[in-house]
Amino acid sequence: MEKICENAEAIMNITDNDVAEAQEMIDGQRSYNNPLRMATTAKVHMLADHNQRVLDGIVALRKVIAEGE
């Protein structure tokens, strides 16, 4: 239970600025385009999709934790 509490506290310490910075990075990954390296472009776009799902999950979890306080 201690680890869960530590993780919940860490998630609650994530600021809106942190979320905005992560979103900016994801937007940069989504806009990456190199016509000479299409495979790399595809990998970066897949990484952006993954990072967006993670960020959305963190934001949702932060909301759920805040509702329980």
C-alpha positions in Angstrom: 0.0 0.0 0.0 2.9 2.3 0.7 4.0 2.2 -3.0 0.5 3.0 -4.1 0.4 6.1 -1.8 3.8 7.2 -3.0 2.7 6.9 -6.7 -0.6 8.7 -6.0 1.3 11.5 -4.3 3.7 11.7 -7.3 0.8 11.9 -9.7 -0.8 14.7 -7.6 2.5 16.6 -7.8 2.3 16.8 -11.6 1.3 20.3 -12.4 -0.7 21.7 -15.3 2.6 23.1 -16.6 4.1 19.6 -16.6 1.1 18.3 -18.6 1.4 21.3 -21.1 5.1 20.5 -21.6 4.4 16.9 -22.3 1.6 17.8 -24.7 3.9 20.2 -26.5 6.5 17.3 -26.9 3.8 15.0 -28.2 2.6 17.6 -30.7 6.2 17.9 -31.9 6.4 14.2 -32.3 3.1 14.2 -34.3 4.3 16.9 -36.6 7.7 15.2 -37.2 8.1 14.5 -40.9 11.2 13.4 -42.8 10.4 12.3 -46.4 13.8 10.6 -46.7 13.2 8.5 -43.5 9.6 7.4 -43.7 10.2 4.4 -41.3 11.5 6.8 -38.7 8.6 9.2 -39.2 6.2 6.3 -38.7 8.0 5.2 -35.5 7.9 8.8 -34.1 4.2 9.1 -34.9 3.5 5.7 -33.1 5.5 7.0 -30.1 3.4 10.1 -30.1 0.2 8.1 -30.0 1.6 6.0 -27.2 2.7 9.1 -25.2 -0.7 10.7 -25.7 -2.5 7.6 -24.3 -0.1 7.7 -21.3 -0.6 11.4 -20.7 -4.4 11.0 -21.0 -4.2 8.2 -18.4 -2.2 10.2 -16.0 -4.5 13.2 -16.3 -7.5 10.9 -15.7 -5.9 9.3 -12.8 -5.0 12.6 -11.3 -8.6 13.6 -11.5 -9.8 10.4 -9.9 -7.3 10.8 -7.0 -8.3 14.5 -6.5 -12.0 13.5 -6.3 -11.1 11.1 -3.5 -9.4 13.7 -1.3 
